[in-house]
Amino acid sequence: PEPPTPVIPTPSVSSTAVKVNSDNTLTGVKKFPMSVSEMKNALKVTNGTVNVETANGTAKTGNVGTGDKVIVKDNAGKEVLSYTVVVYGDTNGDGEITALDLLRVQKDILSMSKLSGYYSKAADTDKDGNALTLIDVIADDKNILDEIDVRIKTEKLRRYMDEVLTPREKIILSLRFGLIGG
């Protein structure tokens, strides 16, 4: 008799940093922008591994954006789950919320260029599931303004830290409050 075929447990995915949805999307990114390594660390995968790819299937680097795929493989290396990332406000998939995203939403509302699929879902910033409206533009515009405000304040803080603190104090505060990087 042949030996029994080993049973490979099916992977499961959970997270407190992103929402894992039943429609195989990942939404509600809490840290923005989120790098590929941060996305991988944010997902708790049991009985498997996770990789992030672009929408066309190549390995992803940099920030995760709308349309990117999170691929879950079992312990034997077989792909068993695939999730599509939707970052509300990121309508072009570059992993950032900028004026270009707002422009795409405005063009959609004016029927100049229609968004579709996950990019349309990302434009639905009020998350009501209905057609895009002025409220989505206002919500998207607020995201952009908030992002710019945070960047300006962070840069101002870094300049003050350079002027006032010793190198050791700067390192301690940067590590303590997560000021390294972005």
Beta strands, then each sheet from edge to edge (+ up, - down):
strand 1: 12-15
strand 2: 19-20
strand 3: 25-27
strand 4: 43-46
strand 5: 48-53
strand 6: 69-74
strand 7: 79-85
sheet 1: 1+ 4-
sheet 2: 2+ 3- 7- 6+ 5-
end
